[in-house]
Amino acid sequence: MLRELANKLPFPILPLLYILGGLALSFFSLNVFFELSEDLMEDERFQFDQVIIEYVSNIRNDTLTGFMKFITFLGSINVLTLLLVGSLIWLIAKRKNYWGAIFYLVAVAGGGLLNLGLKHWFGRIRPENSLIVEQGFSYPSGHAMGSLIYYGFLGYLVVRSRRGKSLKVILAVGFITTILLIGFSRIYLGVHYPSDVLAGFSAGTVWLFICIGGRESIRAYQKRTLPFFKRKHPQ
């Protein structure tokens, strides 16, 4: 119904709404990251960190701990690297989507380098008494940032594909759930503060939309027209 209404307008509004929505989410995420980073640099403690950590410590049990260790494994650099290689092979060999493969590689690899740089810039020490051993600094969470970029870009490729709407919705929900569970697993296992995870999601969102915007710009250039000028105006 909404699509039929949009088609009656003298200009295509849906692509414009997608662009504005993406920009709004990017600016919001960037603002969240800057706010967290500013407070961290001023050595301020985040009250919600302690509240969430206390809640998580009260729900820990052996079964849930085992599940969270598996979930956090899905966001590890080794798993994401293997999944990325498989995705790139599929995009190049099967789909012939060379630009998609290039931007996917830039998104994931660039996001990893960006996260590493941010960790060393802020130098936040990890929480004590974690359930697993992790090396390196804590802020922002590499698992949260990396998983959002990898699964987020994969979701973008699915939305851009010719798959059925029902399958797209199912896969999108699955990707979002996986991203959120990976972030929660880092808090549950005690290797990150909640603010680390929130910062990882925020920085990852900004970088993800930059890469998606780059891919969409190439797509628009290939079509010799911007998306929102694609449809001709009525005479």
Disulfide bonds with the S-S distance in Angstrom:
none
